[in-house]
């Protein structure tokens, strides 16, 4: 069976330019008779649709009408490209392409990152400060937030004060000041927001003739004004760093909460979790209410509102309060999702981005052998040991769901959110080769295992 390959890294484009998304089938397979759909965030948010050999422009979202063009020169080889014209900041986000034939359907997901080039930096002289000159550099209209620097004649960075403000359109304005001495020579102000985009620079020459005698009264006035500005700046920085320290401390508390010695107590919240066969996709076979295995041949099942149209299943148990922990043996399967979802998610939508925005909090392994989660931004995770058994801790009132590598007793990642409604344990099992698939099993966490884990951690701590 063919697979869909899309952009392997975020697509970056400047506001006002065109973005091109390319997707192809591997191995090469004609897509002329297939349905090809480009979507935004979720399957039903259509950016462009090709069906029955022609474009279905009436299916597009209003924001994309008249702005897309499907390039089909190589569609007989399974390759298509979508041109999105005159990109705006609101186009930033996750996109996907989906190919569907009579016996197979696959998708690929990527991120569009939009940037805006601001104005050239304007350098001006603000006045004299104790025999020196104060320079001011301003620029506006940037996205994302840029980095602004002063450089001396040798091109070395010079420390300076700067501030950034965002306007109503979400664009950033930057401002920075610098005090230079007599005969400073060439001084430049440069702005850059990406290593791939060249920096924008303005240069000014400071000559000795600028430094003229200033009356002592004016010197004291300027010095007083400078000290006042400095005082307010110190107060502002103190408040900023205090808030920053609090934020960093909160993040450290989350890590420490589930690392080291306290991890041994996680299994005290273990609960019984069983799978609900009435929610499972027809190609997912459930055994003993604990194991789920993918088969190419679907089984005959009764249709109901509870059953998912995509290859997943949820538990019979639901949680709306308290702390709950369970473990899932994912084995050496090549693709899976483990986590929770809201009970009221749309179960009949085949393709949807599994992000908190859509009611899913999951940890996954992709076909590219990458571990990731969505916040809703895609977060790639680097693990010391590939997990074959994943622990899930749901802290409903605490607004957090944490994932653990049971193999090496390590904390993987914690997603934070203010939960609402009933949440159910969620498993997605999808493969490209049935011969290499093994069941995904919900493992019992007995009191004996809890005691063994507690003893192991005590010995390691000792």
N, C-alpha and C positions, 0 to 999 in steps of 0.2 A: 504493500500500500504506500501511496505517496504521502509526503509530509509538506507542510507549508513553511517556507522560510521567508522571514521578513528582515527589516533592518536589525543588525546585531548590536547596535548602540544607539543612544538618543540622536534624533535628527535635529540639528541646530540650524536656525534660519533667522535672518534679520527682519524686523518689521517692514512690511511693504514689498518684500521679495516673495518669490514662489518657492514652495516646498514640494519635493518629489519623494513619494513613498513607493518603493519597489518590493514586490512579493513574487515568489516563484515556487513551483512544485519540484520536489526532489524525490525520486528521479523525474526526468522530463516527461510530462504528460499533458496532452492537449486539454485546455480549459475552455475551448470554444462553446461546448455544450453545457458547461457548468454554471452554477450561480456564484458570482464573485461579489463579495460585499466588503466595503471599507466602512468602519464604524468608529465612534468616539465613546470611550468609557464603557459602554454596554452595547450588546448586539443590536438592540432595536433603535439606537441612535444612529441613523444612517447618514453617512457622509457621501457615499456614492454606491449605486447598486447596478450590477450587470446581470441580466437574467434573460433567458430565451434568445440569446444572441444579440441583445441590444441594451442600451443604457435605459434604466428606469428612473428618469430624473424627477418624476412626481413623488418618489419615495424619500427624497432628500429632506433633511432638516432645513428650515428656512435660512439659517445662518450660512449654509453652504451652497445655496442655489445660485447658479451662474458663476461659481468660483472653482469648479472642479472639472478636470478633463482626464478621462481614462485612456491611457496609451496602450493600444492592443496590438501593436505591430508583431509582437512575439507571443501572442496568446496561444498559438498552435503548439508552442513549446512549453506552455505552462507559465509564462512570465508576463506580468502586467505591471504598469506603474500608474500611480495617481498623482496628478499635478494639482496642488492646492494654491490658488492664485491670491496674491496680495494678502499675505499672512498678517494677522493682528495679534495683540497680546492675549486676547480672549481665546485664541486658538491653542494656547499652551495646554498640554495634557497628554493622556494616554490614548493611543489609536491602535486599531487592529484591522487585519484583513482575514477574510473567511472564504474558503473554497468549498463547494459542496457538489458532489456527484451522487449517482443513485446508490452507491455502496460505500461512500466514505465522505467525511467532512473533517477539516482541520482548520486551525487558526494560528496567527502569529500576532504578538503584541509588542509595541514599542512606545517610546515617549517622544513628543515634539517639544523642543525647548526653543522659545522665541526670545530674541534679544532686540534691543533698540540702541542705535548709535546716537549719542547726544551731541551737543554742540561742541565746537573746538573750545578749549579752555581759554578764558579771558583773564589776563594778568593785569592788575592795576596797582598803583602806589597809594596806600592808605594814609601814610604820614611818617613822621619821624618819631623814633623811640630812643631817647638817650644817645643821640648821635648816630643811630642806625636807622634803616628804612624798613617799614613794614609793608610786605607785599601781600596781595589778596588774589586768589585764583578761584574762578567760578565756572561752572558748566552745568547744563541742564538737559533733561530728556533722555536719561539712560535707563536701560533694563537688561539684565538684572543689576543689582547694586554694584557699581564699579569701585576700583581702587585708585585713589589719587595720591601722587607722590611728588615731592620736590627733589630736584637733582642738582648737584653742584657742577662746576665746569668739567670735572673729570667723569661725570656720569654716575657718581655715587649717591645713594639715597640719603636725604637729609630729614631728620625727625621734624615733625610739624603737627599742629593741631588741625583737625578737619571735622566737618559735620555733614550729615546726609539727611535730606528731607524727601518725602514722597508726595507728589501732587495727586489731584483727584483722578487722574488717568492711571495711576500706579507707576508713573515714571519717577526716577530719582534725580534730584538736584544735589550737587556736591559743592562744597566750599572749603577752602583751606588757606591758612595764612602762614607767613614765614618772615622772620626778621633777619636781614642780611647786613653785613658790615661793609665798611668802605672798601672800594676796589674789589667787590665780590666777583666781578666779571660776569660770565654767562651763567644765568640761573634759569632752569626750566621747570615747568609744571606739566606732568604727564598723567593721563587717565587711561585705565585699561580694566576690562572686566572678564577677559578670557585669554588663556594662553594662545588660543588659535587666532584671535583678532589682534592686529597690530595696535600698539598704543597710540593715542592722540596727544600731541605735545605742542606747547607754546613756550617760546624762549624770550628772555629779556636780558639786556646788558645793563649792568650797574657800573657807572663810571664815577670817578672822583669828583667831577664837576657838580654832581647832584648833591653832594654833602656840603652844604653851606652853613654859615654861622646862624644859629637860631637863638633868639633872646631866651635868657634863663627862665623868664616867667612862662614862656611857651613850653619850655622843656618840662617844667614842673606840672603844667596842665596835662601835657601828653602822658607824662609818667603816671599821674594820678588816674587818668582814664585807662591806661594799660593795666594798672594794678587792680582797678575795679573789675575790668573784664576778666582778668586772671582769677580773681576771687570767685566770681560767679562760675567760671569754668571749672575751678577746683570743686566747688559745691556740686555742680552738675555731674562731674566725673565720679565723685564719691557716691552719689545716689545711683548712678548707672552701674558702677562696679558692685554696689551692695545688692542690687537686683540681680545682676549677673551671677554673683556668688550664690544667692539663694536658689537660682535656677539650676546651677551646676550641682549644688548640694542635693537638690531634689533628685536629679538624675543619678548621682552616686548612691543615694539612699535606695533607689529602685534596684540598682545592681547589687549592692551589698545585701539587700533583703533576701535575694535568692542565690547568693554565692556562699562558698565556704561553709562555715559551721551550721548556718540556719537551713541549708538545703536538706539536711537530714530529717527535718521536721515536716517537709512538704507532704510526704505520704500519709501523714495523719489525717489529711483531708480527702483520702481516697474514697471513691463512691463506685457503686455498681453501675456499669454502662452496658446496655444491650442494644443491638441494631434493630431497626424497625423495617422488616421486609416490605411492608406496604409503601415505603418511601423510595425503595431502591430502583434504579434504572433497570430495564429488562435484561441488559447484558451483565449485570452484577448479580452473582449468585451468593446468597447468604446461607451460612451453615452455623448451627448451634447458637444463632443470634449474636455471635461474636466475630466470625470471620467473613470477609467479603473477597470474592475472586472474580476477575474480569474474564468473560468468554466472548469470542467473536460471534457465536450463534446466540441470539437472544432467546430467553425463555418465555413461555406463555404466561402472562400475568393479567390480573384484573386492573383495569384503568381506574384511577381515582385522583381526586384533587391533591392527595398527599404525595403522589409519586413524582419524582424529579424527571425532567426530560433530558437532563445531562447525566453523565456517568458518575453519580454520587449517591450517598445514602446518609441519613441522620439517625440519631439514637431515639429510642422510645422515651428516654428521660429528658426532661427540660428543666432549666434552672433559672430562677428569677430572684435569687438572693443567696448569700453565703459564699463559702469557698468550697470548690470541688476540684478533685484531682483524678486523672485517669491516664493510663499508658497505652500506646498503640505500637504494635510490632509491625513496622513497615518492611522489614526484611531487606532484600537487595533489589527491590523493584525500582524501575528506572524513572517513573513519574508518579507522584501522589501529592495530595493536599490533606492536611490534618488541622483541625481547629474547631471553631463553633460558627453557627449562623443563627440569625433571628428566625423564629418560627414562622413569621409572616412574609418571608421572601417569596418572590414569584418563582415557583418551581417549574413552570412550563417554558421559561425562557432558556434556550439552549446555550447561548453565548452571553456571558455577563462577566465584567471584571470583578474578581473576588476581592473586593476592598471594603474597608469599614463603611465607606460611603454607600455601598449597596447592601450592607448588613452581613458581611463576612469578615472574620478575623482568622486568617489561616497562615500556616507555615508550609512551604511547598518545595518539592524537588522537580525541576524542569527537565525536559528532554535533552537540554544542553548540559545536564549534570551541574546545575547551579541551584544553590539554596537561596531562597528569597522570601520576603513578605511584602505586603503593601500597606501604606500608611495614610493616604492612598498612593503616595509615591513609591516606586519600586525600590526596595532596599535589598542589596545583595549581601549575603552573609558568608563569612569565611569561618569554617569549622575545623578544629584540630583533628577531630575524629568523625568520619561519616557515621551518622546515627542509623542504627537498625531498629532502635526502640526509642520512641519519642514520648516524653511526659508532657501533659497539658494541665496547667493550673488556672482555673477561672476564679477570679476574685471580683464578684459582682459589685458589692458596695464600694470596693477599692478602685473600681473602674480599670481593671487590668486583666489581660490574659497572657500568661508566660509559657514559653516552650523550653523544654530541657532535653539534653542528650543523656539518656539513661546509661548509655554505654560507658561514658567517662564521668558521669555525675556532674555535668557542667550546665550552666545557664546559657541558653542560645539567644533569646530575645524576648522583650516584653512590649506588647502593644497596649496603649492606654486609651480609654474612651469612657464616656458616661453612658453606660448601657441602659437600654429601655426595652421592655417587653421580655418574652420568654426566649431563652437561648438553648440551642440543642447541639451536642457534639456532632461534628461533621467530618466525613471521609470522602475523598474523591479518588477513584482508582481508574487510571487510563493508561493504555500501553500501545506500542506500535508493533510488538511481536508477542503473540500469545504464548509461544513456546518458552519464553523467559520469565513469565509472570508467576508469582507465588501469592498466596492469600495475604491480605492485610488483616491483622487480628487485634482485637481489643483484649489486652492482657489483664488477668485478675491481679489486683494488688492486695495480697492477703496480709494479715497481721504478722505472719512469719516473715514475709518480705520486708515489712516495715521495720521489724526488729532487726533483721539482717542489715538493712540499709543504715539504721541508727548505729549499730555496732561497728560497721565498716567505717563510717564517718568519724566515730569516736576514736578508733585506732589511727586513722589518718591524721586527725587533729593532734593526738598524743604524740 
